[in-house]
Amino acid sequence: IGWSQVAGRAAAVTVAFIVARNLVFQSSTGWAKSLAKYLLLVATMGLVSYSMIQFLHSRLGVSVIAAKLLAEGLLFLGNFAIQRDFIFSKR
């Protein structure tokens, strides 16, 4: 589970950053500053997601796939709000 989290996030981070910055939030924040914040968010959300999946799977007996879907679904809205308000804000 851990290695799949790392591989999946590493493969998607570049494309997701560019799409989020330029298309979704149309941000004019500096690349370096927003990229640093974005990478911190990716790492944090990866650890939180991993922890949630492990808990759901090992403690509650939820299948790994269902646990992944549930964890990522729950984290989606918070992730979006953090990107909108703190990483790509238009302030």
LUMLUM-612266 format. One record per residue: residue number from 1; chain; x, y, z of N, C-alpha, C in turn. Coordinates in Angstrom, 2 decimals, always signed. Layout:
! LUMLUM-612266
+-----+-------+---------+---------+---------+---------+---------+---------+---------+---------+---------+
|  nr | kette |     nxx |     nyy |     nzz |    caxx |    cayy |    cazz |     cxx |     cyy |     czz |
+-----+-------+---------+---------+---------+---------+---------+---------+---------+---------+---------+
| NUM |     A |       X |       Y |       Z |       X |       Y |       Z |       X |       Y |       Z |
...
+-----+-------+---------+---------+---------+---------+---------+---------+---------+---------+---------+
***
This chain:
! LUMLUM-612266
+-----+-------+---------+---------+---------+---------+---------+---------+---------+---------+---------+
|  nr | kette |     nxx |     nyy |     nzz |    caxx |    cayy |    cazz |     cxx |     cyy |     czz |
+-----+-------+---------+---------+---------+---------+---------+---------+---------+---------+---------+
|   1 |     A |   +0.84 |   -1.19 |   +0.00 |   +0.00 |   +0.00 |   +0.00 |   +0.88 |   +1.25 |   +0.00 |
|   2 |     A |   +1.92 |   +1.25 |   +0.82 |   +2.79 |   +2.42 |   +0.92 |   +3.48 |   +2.77 |   -0.39 |
|   3 |     A |   +4.05 |   +1.74 |   -1.03 |   +4.75 |   +1.99 |   -2.29 |   +3.79 |   +2.42 |   -3.40 |
|   4 |     A |   +2.59 |   +1.88 |   -3.40 |   +1.62 |   +2.29 |   -4.41 |   +1.19 |   +3.74 |   -4.18 |
|   5 |     A |   +1.11 |   +4.16 |   -2.92 |   +0.80 |   +5.56 |   -2.60 |   +1.89 |   +6.47 |   -3.16 |
|   6 |     A |   +3.14 |   +6.13 |   -2.90 |   +4.26 |   +6.95 |   -3.34 |   +4.33 |   +7.00 |   -4.86 |
|   7 |     A |   +4.23 |   +5.85 |   -5.51 |   +4.32 |   +5.80 |   -6.97 |   +3.18 |   +6.57 |   -7.63 |
|   8 |     A |   +1.99 |   +6.38 |   -7.14 |   +0.84 |   +7.07 |   -7.72 |   +0.92 |   +8.57 |   -7.58 |
|   9 |     A |   +1.30 |   +9.03 |   -6.42 |   +1.41 |  +10.47 |   -6.19 |   +2.57 |  +11.07 |   -6.96 |
|  10 |     A |   +3.68 |  +10.37 |   -7.06 |   +4.83 |  +10.89 |   -7.81 |   +4.50 |  +11.03 |   -9.29 |
|  11 |     A |   +3.78 |  +10.06 |   -9.83 |   +3.43 |  +10.11 |  -11.25 |   +2.46 |  +11.23 |  -11.56 |
|  12 |     A |   +1.59 |  +11.56 |  -10.64 |   +0.54 |  +12.53 |  -10.90 |   +0.88 |  +13.96 |  -10.50 |
|  13 |     A |   +1.89 |  +14.15 |   -9.67 |   +2.12 |  +15.46 |   -9.06 |   +2.39 |  +16.57 |  -10.08 |
|  14 |     A |   +3.18 |  +16.30 |  -11.09 |   +3.52 |  +17.35 |  -12.05 |   +2.31 |  +17.80 |  -12.84 |
|  15 |     A |   +1.60 |  +16.85 |  -13.41 |   +0.42 |  +17.18 |  -14.20 |   -0.65 |  +17.82 |  -13.33 |
|  16 |     A |   -0.89 |  +17.28 |  -12.16 |   -1.92 |  +17.80 |  -11.28 |   -1.59 |  +19.23 |  -10.84 |
|  17 |     A |   -0.33 |  +19.51 |  -10.56 |   +0.06 |  +20.87 |  -10.15 |   -0.21 |  +21.87 |  -11.27 |
|  18 |     A |   +0.21 |  +21.54 |  -12.47 |   +0.03 |  +22.45 |  -13.60 |   -1.45 |  +22.68 |  -13.89 |
|  19 |     A |   -2.23 |  +21.61 |  -13.90 |   -3.66 |  +21.74 |  -14.16 |   -4.34 |  +22.55 |  -13.06 |
|  20 |     A |   -4.04 |  +22.25 |  -11.81 |   -4.66 |  +22.97 |  -10.69 |   -4.28 |  +24.45 |  -10.73 |
|  21 |     A |   -3.02 |  +24.73 |  -10.91 |   -2.55 |  +26.12 |  -10.89 |   -3.10 |  +26.93 |  -12.05 |
|  22 |     A |   -3.04 |  +26.38 |  -13.25 |   -3.38 |  +27.15 |  -14.44 |   -4.83 |  +27.07 |  -14.87 |
|  23 |     A |   -5.44 |  +25.91 |  -14.74 |   -6.80 |  +25.74 |  -15.25 |   -7.87 |  +25.82 |  -14.16 |
|  24 |     A |   -7.67 |  +25.14 |  -13.07 |   -8.71 |  +25.08 |  -12.04 |   -8.78 |  +26.38 |  -11.25 |
|  25 |     A |   -7.65 |  +26.84 |  -10.72 |   -7.65 |  +28.01 |   -9.85 |   -7.17 |  +29.28 |  -10.55 |
|  26 |     A |   -6.64 |  +29.15 |  -11.75 |   -6.13 |  +30.30 |  -12.53 |   -5.31 |  +31.23 |  -11.65 |
|  27 |     A |   -4.34 |  +30.66 |  -10.99 |   -3.54 |  +31.37 |  -10.00 |   -2.38 |  +32.11 |  -10.65 |
|  28 |     A |   -2.06 |  +33.24 |  -10.06 |   -0.89 |  +34.00 |  -10.51 |   +0.20 |  +33.99 |   -9.44 |
|  29 |     A |   +0.06 |  +33.12 |   -8.45 |   +1.10 |  +33.01 |   -7.42 |   +2.39 |  +32.50 |   -8.04 |
|  30 |     A |   +3.48 |  +32.79 |   -7.40 |   +4.78 |  +32.36 |   -7.91 |   +4.88 |  +30.84 |   -7.97 |
|  31 |     A |   +5.55 |  +30.34 |   -9.01 |   +5.67 |  +28.89 |   -9.21 |   +6.37 |  +28.22 |   -8.04 |
|  32 |     A |   +7.50 |  +28.77 |   -7.63 |   +8.30 |  +28.10 |   -6.60 |   +7.55 |  +28.02 |   -5.28 |
|  33 |     A |   +6.93 |  +29.12 |   -4.88 |   +6.21 |  +29.15 |   -3.61 |   +5.01 |  +28.21 |   -3.64 |
|  34 |     A |   +4.23 |  +28.26 |   -4.70 |   +3.05 |  +27.40 |   -4.77 |   +3.44 |  +25.93 |   -4.93 |
|  35 |     A |   +4.53 |  +25.65 |   -5.65 |   +4.99 |  +24.26 |   -5.79 |   +5.45 |  +23.70 |   -4.45 |
|  36 |     A |   +6.16 |  +24.49 |   -3.67 |   +6.61 |  +24.03 |   -2.34 |   +5.41 |  +23.70 |   -1.45 |
|  37 |     A |   +4.41 |  +24.58 |   -1.45 |   +3.20 |  +24.33 |   -0.65 |   +2.46 |  +23.10 |   -1.17 |
|  38 |     A |   +2.39 |  +22.98 |   -2.49 |   +1.68 |  +21.86 |   -3.10 |   +2.35 |  +20.53 |   -2.74 |
|  39 |     A |   +3.66 |  +20.49 |   -2.81 |   +4.38 |  +19.26 |   -2.47 |   +4.20 |  +18.89 |   -1.00 |
|  40 |     A |   +4.15 |  +19.89 |   -0.14 |   +3.88 |  +19.64 |   +1.28 |   +2.48 |  +19.06 |   +1.46 |
|  41 |     A |   +1.52 |  +19.61 |   +0.74 |   +0.15 |  +19.09 |   +0.80 |   +0.09 |  +17.65 |   +0.28 |
|  42 |     A |   +0.76 |  +17.38 |   -0.82 |   +0.77 |  +16.02 |   -1.40 |   +1.34 |  +15.03 |   -0.39 |
|  43 |     A |   +2.46 |  +15.39 |   +0.22 |   +3.09 |  +14.49 |   +1.20 |   +2.18 |  +14.28 |   +2.41 |
|  44 |     A |   +1.60 |  +15.36 |   +2.90 |   +0.71 |  +15.26 |   +4.06 |   -0.51 |  +14.42 |   +3.75 |
|  45 |     A |   -1.16 |  +14.71 |   +2.63 |   -2.36 |  +13.95 |   +2.25 |   -2.01 |  +12.49 |   +1.97 |
|  46 |     A |   -0.82 |  +12.24 |   +1.45 |   -0.40 |  +10.86 |   +1.23 |   -0.29 |  +10.09 |   +2.54 |
|  47 |     A |   +0.30 |  +10.72 |   +3.54 |   +0.43 |  +10.08 |   +4.85 |   -0.93 |   +9.88 |   +5.52 |
|  48 |     A |   -1.79 |  +10.88 |   +5.42 |   -3.12 |  +10.77 |   +6.00 |   -3.91 |   +9.67 |   +5.30 |
|  49 |     A |   -3.85 |   +9.66 |   +3.97 |   -4.55 |   +8.64 |   +3.20 |   -4.05 |   +7.24 |   +3.54 |
|  50 |     A |   -2.73 |   +7.09 |   +3.59 |   -2.13 |   +5.81 |   +3.93 |   -2.60 |   +5.34 |   +5.31 |
|  51 |     A |   -2.59 |   +6.26 |   +6.27 |   -3.03 |   +5.91 |   +7.63 |   -4.49 |   +5.49 |   +7.66 |
|  52 |     A |   -5.31 |   +6.21 |   +6.93 |   -6.74 |   +5.87 |   +6.89 |   -6.96 |   +4.50 |   +6.25 |
|  53 |     A |   -6.25 |   +4.24 |   +5.15 |   -6.39 |   +2.95 |   +4.46 |   -5.94 |   +1.82 |   +5.38 |
|  54 |     A |   -4.79 |   +2.00 |   +6.02 |   -4.29 |   +0.98 |   +6.94 |   -5.29 |   +0.71 |   +8.06 |
|  55 |     A |   -5.83 |   +1.78 |   +8.65 |   -6.79 |   +1.64 |   +9.74 |   -8.04 |   +0.91 |   +9.26 |
|  56 |     A |   -8.61 |   +1.37 |   +8.17 |   -9.84 |   +0.75 |   +7.65 |   -9.63 |   -0.72 |   +7.31 |
|  57 |     A |   -8.47 |   -1.02 |   +6.73 |   -8.20 |   -2.39 |   +6.30 |   -7.85 |   -3.29 |   +7.49 |
|  58 |     A |   -6.90 |   -2.87 |   +8.32 |   -6.42 |   -3.76 |   +9.38 |   -7.35 |   -3.81 |  +10.59 |
|  59 |     A |   -7.97 |   -2.71 |  +10.92 |   -8.81 |   -2.67 |  +12.13 |  -10.28 |   -2.97 |  +11.86 |
|  60 |     A |  -10.76 |   -2.55 |  +10.70 |  -12.19 |   -2.72 |  +10.42 |  -12.48 |   -3.78 |   +9.36 |
|  61 |     A |  -11.43 |   -4.32 |   +8.75 |  -11.60 |   -5.40 |   +7.79 |  -12.13 |   -4.96 |   +6.43 |
|  62 |     A |  -12.03 |   -3.68 |   +6.12 |  -12.48 |   -3.17 |   +4.83 |  -11.44 |   -3.58 |   +3.78 |
|  63 |     A |  -11.88 |   -3.98 |   +2.59 |  -10.92 |   -4.34 |   +1.54 |  -10.07 |   -3.12 |   +1.21 |
|  64 |     A |   -8.87 |   -3.38 |   +0.71 |   -7.93 |   -2.30 |   +0.42 |   -8.52 |   -1.34 |   -0.61 |
|  65 |     A |   -9.15 |   -1.85 |   -1.63 |   -9.71 |   -0.99 |   -2.68 |  -10.83 |   -0.13 |   -2.11 |
|  66 |     A |  -11.72 |   -0.72 |   -1.36 |  -12.81 |   +0.06 |   -0.74 |  -12.25 |   +1.08 |   +0.24 |
|  67 |     A |  -11.23 |   +0.70 |   +1.00 |  -10.61 |   +1.62 |   +1.95 |   -9.98 |   +2.80 |   +1.22 |
|  68 |     A |   -9.31 |   +2.52 |   +0.11 |   -8.69 |   +3.58 |   -0.70 |   -9.75 |   +4.54 |   -1.22 |
|  69 |     A |  -10.82 |   +4.01 |   -1.77 |  -11.89 |   +4.85 |   -2.29 |  -12.52 |   +5.70 |   -1.20 |
|  70 |     A |  -12.75 |   +5.12 |   -0.05 |  -13.34 |   +5.84 |   +1.06 |  -12.40 |   +6.93 |   +1.57 |
|  71 |     A |  -11.15 |   +6.59 |   +1.77 |  -10.17 |   +7.56 |   +2.28 |  -10.01 |   +8.73 |   +1.32 |
|  72 |     A |   -9.79 |   +8.43 |   +0.06 |   -9.59 |   +9.50 |   -0.93 |  -10.85 |  +10.33 |   -1.11 |
|  73 |     A |  -12.00 |   +9.70 |   -1.04 |  -13.26 |  +10.44 |   -1.15 |  -13.43 |  +11.42 |   -0.01 |
|  74 |     A |  -13.11 |  +10.98 |   +1.21 |  -13.22 |  +11.86 |   +2.37 |  -12.21 |  +13.01 |   +2.33 |
|  75 |     A |  -11.03 |  +12.76 |   +1.80 |   -9.99 |  +13.77 |   +1.76 |  -10.16 |  +14.77 |   +0.62 |
|  76 |     A |  -10.95 |  +14.44 |   -0.38 |  -11.06 |  +15.26 |   -1.59 |  -11.47 |  +16.70 |   -1.30 |
|  77 |     A |  -12.54 |  +16.87 |   -0.55 |  -13.05 |  +18.23 |   -0.30 |  -12.07 |  +19.08 |   +0.50 |
|  78 |     A |  -11.46 |  +18.49 |   +1.51 |  -10.46 |  +19.22 |   +2.28 |   -9.26 |  +19.60 |   +1.43 |
|  79 |     A |   -8.84 |  +18.69 |   +0.59 |   -7.71 |  +18.92 |   -0.31 |   -8.03 |  +20.09 |   -1.25 |
|  80 |     A |   -9.23 |  +20.09 |   -1.81 |   -9.64 |  +21.16 |   -2.73 |   -9.64 |  +22.51 |   -2.01 |
|  81 |     A |  -10.22 |  +22.55 |   -0.81 |  -10.31 |  +23.80 |   -0.06 |   -8.92 |  +24.33 |   +0.30 |
|  82 |     A |   -8.02 |  +23.46 |   +0.70 |   -6.66 |  +23.88 |   +1.04 |   -5.96 |  +24.45 |   -0.19 |
|  83 |     A |   -6.11 |  +23.80 |   -1.33 |   -5.51 |  +24.31 |   -2.56 |   -6.09 |  +25.68 |   -2.92 |
|  84 |     A |   -7.40 |  +25.80 |   -2.83 |   -8.09 |  +27.05 |   -3.21 |   -7.70 |  +28.20 |   -2.28 |
|  85 |     A |   -7.66 |  +27.93 |   -0.96 |   -7.50 |  +29.01 |   +0.00 |   -6.06 |  +29.30 |   +0.41 |
|  86 |     A |   -5.17 |  +28.33 |   +0.31 |   -3.81 |  +28.52 |   +0.83 |   -2.70 |  +28.35 |   -0.19 |
|  87 |     A |   -2.91 |  +27.54 |   -1.21 |   -1.82 |  +27.28 |   -2.16 |   -1.96 |  +28.13 |   -3.40 |
|  88 |     A |   -3.14 |  +28.19 |   -3.98 |   -3.35 |  +28.93 |   -5.23 |   -4.30 |  +30.10 |   -5.04 |
|  89 |     A |   -4.30 |  +30.70 |   -3.86 |   -5.23 |  +31.79 |   -3.57 |   -4.92 |  +32.98 |   -4.47 |
|  90 |     A |   -5.94 |  +33.78 |   -4.72 |   -5.78 |  +34.94 |   -5.59 |   -5.53 |  +36.22 |   -4.80 |
|  91 |     A |   -5.21 |  +36.06 |   -3.51 |   -4.95 |  +37.24 |   -2.67 |   -3.69 |  +37.93 |   -3.07 |
+-----+-------+---------+---------+---------+---------+---------+---------+---------+---------+---------+
***
